[in-house]
């Protein structure tokens, strides 16, 4: 069973980010990059992640200081700071693949900047607006907190995951079934991001891990008037980047549920490492090398790429400059589209376990 999540406060999150960064830089030395220029790109990604954590915390802390004497804005600024801590615990402990994490941190940065701007522009004389902003931040925080906890609650979905494997259902079919259950017609990739999140959330709920997007959460984070419980297909979540953070988390947990009963053999990791060992390799070639080591039911480009990005093969992750965009393309289509960017160069790398490091720091 996965270990529990330890939610660290701001000061310790800075320490966690620094330790992760140090290990990442050390591990990068083991990769035989195609060129020095390519190596610098990956060092910059790791550096950027560390800088993003500091900048996000600094911005939220500055808002708390700025409104320390404002009776209305002060508690909202404190909520934003607490939500910032939640988002960073999520990013550092759940997204071990640092090339995927960079994309997530970029989304979190803009999302929190938007919330701070809303606070700056808030009409404090309008009690309805004050309440709406307060509830939105609280419910975003509740959602990310629950998604983070659910990544460790694997035992709750063991039976569901086992039934999926025994039935031979593939990921696109799983997604289509729950899309149909919600009454969302058409191709999954054509759905709105809100609808995609709801589909993934319904799979998570059915698996036994719980429900994140309750009606209270949806009402608080959606555009006023767009939430109607009997017409969820019309809902619009107010913050586009907050929505993107939710979608990434919902996809990761749904994927974890789907792959939980598919043990990865060491030979698969070895195949990936060998394929990408000297100067990297095209994503399609890395995937092909891994597929021949898998059971027939698991041998798909989606399976290899998804595991390589999200879970890793015995801690060996598939990393690439555009990993975040490929992740979004895969799970934005529900796994039904062909693997994108197969002609892009990717590498295999060992990554530090943010969750275990957090336990040591706590």
C-alpha positions in Angstrom: 0.0 0.0 0.0 1.3 3.5 -0.8 2.4 5.6 2.1 0.3 8.4 3.4 0.9 12.0 2.1 2.6 14.4 4.5 1.5 17.9 3.8 4.5 20.2 4.5 4.3 23.9 5.4 5.9 26.6 3.3 9.4 26.5 4.9 9.7 22.8 4.5 8.4 22.9 1.0 11.3 25.0 0.1 13.6 22.4 1.6 11.8 19.6 -0.3 12.1 21.5 -3.6 15.9 22.0 -3.0 16.5 18.4 -2.1 14.6 17.2 -5.2 16.5 19.6 -7.3 19.8 18.4 -6.0 19.0 14.8 -6.6 17.7 15.6 -10.1 20.9 17.4 -11.0 23.0 14.5 -9.7 20.9 12.0 -11.7 21.1 14.0 -14.9 24.8 13.3 -14.9 24.0 9.7 -15.6 22.2 10.5 -18.9 24.2 10.5 -22.1 22.6 13.5 -23.8 22.7 14.0 -27.5 24.7 17.2 -27.0 25.8 19.7 -24.4 23.1 22.0 -25.6 20.5 19.3 -24.9 21.9 18.8 -21.4 21.6 22.5 -20.6 17.9 22.4 -21.6 17.2 19.7 -19.0 19.2 21.4 -16.3 17.2 24.5 -17.0 14.0 22.6 -16.6 15.1 21.3 -13.2 16.3 24.8 -12.2 13.0 26.3 -13.4 11.0 23.9 -11.1 13.0 25.0 -8.1 12.6 28.7 -9.0 8.9 28.3 -9.6 8.3 26.8 -6.1 10.1 29.8 -4.5 8.4 32.4 -6.7 4.9 30.9 -6.0 5.5 30.9 -2.3 6.9 34.4 -2.4 4.0 35.8 -4.3 1.4 34.3 -2.0 3.4 35.4 1.1 3.5 38.9 -0.4 -0.3 39.0 -0.7 -0.6 38.0 3.0 1.8 40.9 4.0 0.1 43.4 1.7 -3.3 42.8 3.2 -2.3 42.3 6.8 -4.3 45.3 7.9 -7.2 44.7 5.6 -10.0 43.0 7.6 -11.8 41.7 4.5 -8.8 40.7 2.3 -6.5 39.4 5.0 -8.3 36.1 5.6 -8.7 35.5 1.8 -5.0 36.1 1.3 -4.3 33.5 4.1 -6.6 31.1 2.2 -4.6 31.6 -1.0 -1.4 31.0 0.9 -2.7 27.8 2.4 -3.9 26.7 -1.1 -0.5 27.5 -2.5 1.0 25.1 0.1 -1.5 22.4 -1.0 -0.7 22.9 -4.7 3.0 22.6 -4.1 2.7 19.5 -1.9 0.8 18.0 -4.8 3.3 19.1 -7.4 6.4 18.0 -5.5 5.1 14.7 -4.1 2.8 13.4 -6.8 4.6 14.5 -10.0 8.0 12.8 -9.7 8.7 13.2 -13.4 10.2 16.7 -13.5 9.5 17.3 -17.1 5.8 16.7 -16.5 6.0 18.6 -13.2 7.3 21.7 -15.0 4.2 21.9 -17.1 2.1 21.4 -13.9 4.0 24.1 -12.0 3.5 26.5 -14.9 -0.3 26.0 -14.7 -0.3 26.4 -10.9 1.7 29.6 -11.2 -0.8 31.2 -13.5 -3.8 29.8 -11.6 -2.5 31.4 -8.3 -1.6 34.7 -10.0 -5.2 34.8 -11.2 -6.5 34.3 -7.7 -4.3 37.0 -6.3 -5.4 39.4 -9.0 -9.0 38.6 -8.1 -8.2 39.4 -4.5 -6.5 42.7 -5.6 -9.6 43.7 -7.7 -12.2 42.5 -5.1 -15.0 44.9 -4.3 -14.8 44.5 -0.5 -18.1 46.4 -0.1 -19.9 43.6 -2.0 -20.4 40.8 0.5 -21.6 38.4 -2.3 -18.3 38.8 -4.2 -16.3 38.4 -1.0 -18.2 35.2 -0.2 -17.9 33.8 -3.7 -14.1 34.3 -3.9 -13.6 32.8 -0.4 -15.7 29.8 -1.3 -13.9 29.3 -4.6 -10.5 29.2 -3.0 -11.7 26.9 -0.3 -13.2 24.5 -2.7 -10.2 24.5 -5.1 -8.1 23.7 -2.0 -10.5 20.9 -1.0 -10.3 19.4 -4.5 -6.5 19.4 -4.7 -6.2 18.1 -1.2 -8.5 15.2 -1.9 -6.8 14.4 -5.2 -3.5 14.4 -3.4 -4.7 12.1 -0.7 -6.3 9.7 -3.2 -3.0 9.0 -4.9 -2.0 7.1 -1.7 -5.4 5.4 -1.2 -4.6 2.5 -3.6 -6.2 -0.2 -1.4 -9.6 1.3 -1.9 -9.5 0.5 -5.6 -7.8 -2.8 -5.6 -10.9 -4.9 -6.5 -12.0 -2.4 -9.1 -8.5 -2.4 -10.7 -8.4 -6.2 -10.6 -11.7 -6.5 -12.4 -10.5 -4.1 -15.1 -7.5 -6.2 -15.7 -9.4 -9.5 -15.6 -12.0 -8.2 -18.1 -9.3 -7.1 -20.5 -10.8 -3.6 -20.8 -8.5 -1.1 -22.3 -8.2 2.5 -21.1 -10.1 4.2 -24.0 -13.0 1.8 -23.5 -13.0 2.5 -19.8 -13.2 6.2 -20.4 -16.0 5.8 -23.1 -18.1 3.8 -20.7 -18.1 6.4 -18.0 -18.5 9.2 -20.5 -21.7 7.4 -21.7 -22.9 7.0 -18.1 -22.7 10.8 -17.7 -24.6 11.3 -21.0 -21.8 13.1 -22.7 -22.0 12.2 -26.4 -19.4 12.4 -29.1 -15.6 11.7 -29.0 -13.9 12.2 -25.6 -11.3 14.5 -27.1 -14.1 16.8 -28.3 -15.6 17.2 -24.8 -14.9 20.3 -22.8 -12.2 20.1 -20.2 -14.9 20.3 -17.6 -16.6 17.3 -19.0 -13.3 15.4 -19.2 -12.6 16.1 -15.5 -16.1 14.9 -14.6 -15.6 11.6 -16.6 -12.3 10.9 -14.8 -13.8 11.9 -11.5 -16.7 9.4 -12.0 -14.2 6.6 -12.7 -12.3 7.5 -9.5 -15.5 7.5 -7.5 -16.5 4.1 -9.0 -13.1 2.7 -8.1 -13.8 3.3 -4.4 -11.3 6.1 -3.8 -14.1 8.7 -3.3 -15.5 11.7 -5.1 -13.8 15.0 -5.5 -16.1 17.1 -7.6 -19.1 17.2 -5.4 -21.9 19.7 -6.2 -20.6 22.1 -3.6 -17.2 22.1 -5.1 -18.5 22.5 -8.6 -20.8 25.3 -7.7 -18.1 27.3 -5.9 -15.5 27.0 -8.7 -17.7 27.4 -11.7 -18.9 30.6 -13.5 -21.9 31.9 -11.7 -25.1 30.5 -13.3 -23.3 27.8 -15.2 -23.7 25.1 -12.6 -27.0 23.2 -12.7 -26.8 19.7 -11.1 -29.1 18.2 -13.8 -27.1 19.8 -16.7 -23.5 19.2 -15.7 -22.5 19.1 -19.4 -22.9 22.9 -19.5 -20.7 23.7 -16.5 -17.8 26.2 -17.0 -15.1 26.3 -14.4 -14.1 29.9 -13.9 -10.3 29.6 -13.9 -8.8 28.0 -17.0 -5.5 27.2 -15.3 -7.2 25.9 -12.2 -9.2 23.7 -14.4 -6.1 22.4 -16.1 -4.5 21.5 -12.7 -7.7 19.6 -11.8 -7.6 17.7 -15.1 -4.0 16.7 -14.7 -4.7 15.3 -11.2 -7.9 13.5 -12.2 -6.1 11.9 -15.1 -3.1 10.7 -13.0 -5.4 9.0 -10.4 -7.6 7.4 -13.1 -4.4 6.1 -14.8 -3.2 4.8 -11.4 -6.5 2.9 -10.9 -6.2 1.4 -14.4 -2.6 0.3 -14.1 -2.6 -0.8 -10.5 -2.8 -4.5 -11.3 -0.2 -4.4 -14.1 3.1 -5.1 -12.4 6.1 -3.7 -14.3 9.0 -6.1 -14.8 12.6 -5.0 -14.5 13.2 -6.1 -18.0 10.8 -3.4 -19.2 12.8 -0.7 -17.4 16.0 -2.2 -18.8 14.6 -2.0 -22.3 13.7 1.7 -21.9 17.1 2.5 -20.4 19.0 0.7 -23.2 16.9 2.3 -25.9 17.5 5.8 -24.6 20.9 5.3 -23.2 23.2 7.0 -25.8 22.0 10.4 -26.9 18.4 9.7 -26.2 15.9 8.1 -28.6 12.7 8.9 -30.4 9.7 8.4 -28.2 8.3 5.9 -30.7 11.5 3.8 -30.5 11.5 3.9 -26.7 7.9 2.7 -26.6 8.5 0.0 -29.2 11.5 -1.3 -27.2 9.4 -1.6 -24.0 6.3 -3.1 -25.7 8.0 -6.3 -26.6 8.7 -7.0 -22.9 5.0 -6.6 -21.8 2.1 -9.0 -21.7 0.0 -8.9 -24.8 -2.9 -7.2 -23.1 -0.6 -4.4 -21.8 1.5 -3.9 -24.9 0.3 -0.6 -26.2 2.0 2.7 -26.9 -0.5 4.4 -24.5 0.4 2.0 -21.7 4.1 2.4 -22.0 4.0 6.2 -22.4 1.5 6.7 -19.6 3.5 4.5 -17.1 6.7 6.1 -18.2 5.5 9.6 -17.6 3.4 9.1 -14.5 4.6 6.0 -12.5 7.9 5.1 -14.0 9.4 1.7 -14.6 11.2 0.8 -11.4 11.9 4.5 -10.9 13.0 4.9 -14.5 10.9 7.7 -16.0 10.6 8.7 -19.7 11.5 12.4 -19.7 11.4 15.0 -22.5 11.2 18.7 -23.1 7.6 18.4 -24.3 6.5 15.6 -21.8 3.8 17.8 -20.3 2.3 18.5 -23.7 2.3 14.8 -24.6 0.7 14.0 -21.3 -2.1 16.5 -21.9 -2.6 15.1 -25.5 -2.8 11.5 -24.2 -5.2 12.1 -21.4 -7.1 14.9 -23.2 -8.1 12.3 -25.8 -8.9 9.6 -23.2 -6.1 7.5 -24.7 -8.0 7.1 -28.0 -5.7 9.1 -30.2 -2.4 7.8 -31.7 0.7 8.5 -29.5 1.7 12.1 -30.4 5.2 13.4 -31.0 6.8 10.0 -31.6 9.5 11.7 -33.6 10.7 13.8 -30.6 13.8 12.9 -28.6 13.3 11.6 -25.1 15.5 10.1 -22.4 15.2 7.7 -19.5 16.1 9.0 -16.1 15.9 8.0 -12.4 13.8 10.5 -10.3 13.7 11.2 -6.6 10.6 10.2 -4.7 9.1 13.4 -3.5 6.7 11.7 -1.2 9.5 9.8 0.6 11.7 12.9 0.8 8.7 14.8 2.4 8.4 12.1 5.1 12.1 12.6 5.9 11.8 16.4 6.1 8.5 16.5 8.1 
